[in-house]
Amino acid sequence: VELGRTPFLSALRRWGDEDDRIVSEALRAVDLVGFDARHWHTLSGG
């Protein structure tokens, strides 16, 4: 989910509290809050 925020970042616009809030909100919306600490490569593709 954090990678999806990449287009909104730049040299002048770094990761901030608003990005954290948006990511948390997205995970809550799809009931995946418990997955927030897992690395992407540990998630199943199926």
ZIGIWO-V224929 format. One record per pair of residues at least 24 apart in sequence whose C-alpha atoms are under 7 Angstrom apart, sorted by the first residue. I is the first residue (numbers start at 1). J is the second residue. If there is no record, write none. Layout:
BEGIN
i:I j:J
i:I j:J
END
This chain:
BEGIN
none
END
